[in-house]
């Protein structure tokens, strides 16, 4: 689970908005929370420019047959209980491991919602995905609920693993898989713009998000691996 989030600033021309650890959510996009309408729309714009796709279960299976890597970004316990066959587990979040001021703030935020085992962004997520996808032609990421790249509009929905409400259209899904995909896009943009300096390894050029997530996959009667 993660505490309430809200969202980011517009990207500079030709550049994906940066995603940096900050605030009680642990992730901000250009100084704003990724699940706010402003931040969400900035991420959606960047991912559309990068060619990120949203795939159905059938399309995901086809990508696997073509040599694509499917990445389950859920916690290891969820992955162990059941996952899409052949998927590799690279958690997007991990248990809070320290007591820095930021980590202490996250612990307090989780405790306020009765969550004792809070999480924080996995600092090696991008590198771990790049390693898992080495040599692959494409990467598809998924969480429990799947995601979409529709802009946020007025309407109220509850975010995945979140106790807060915010404005969002009925079609847009501010889920972890979409935010994780954006992290990969932002890392690739940083890698391209850092000639001669150490940069995070970038995943394959073809990146996609599973529309329905694991819940939809399992509910449709497709094979589940445990």
Secondary structure, DSSP 8 states (H G I E B T S, - for coil): ------B-----TTS---EE--TTTS-EETTEEBTSHHHHHHHHHHHHHTT-EEE-HHHHHHHHHTT-EEEE-S-HHHHHH-EETT-EE--SEEE----SHHHHHHHHHHHHTT-SS-EEE-TTHHHHHHHHTTT-SEEEEE-SS--------S-EEE-TT-S-EEE--SS----HHHHHHHHHHHHHHHHHT-TTS-------SEEEEESSHHHHHHHTT--EE-
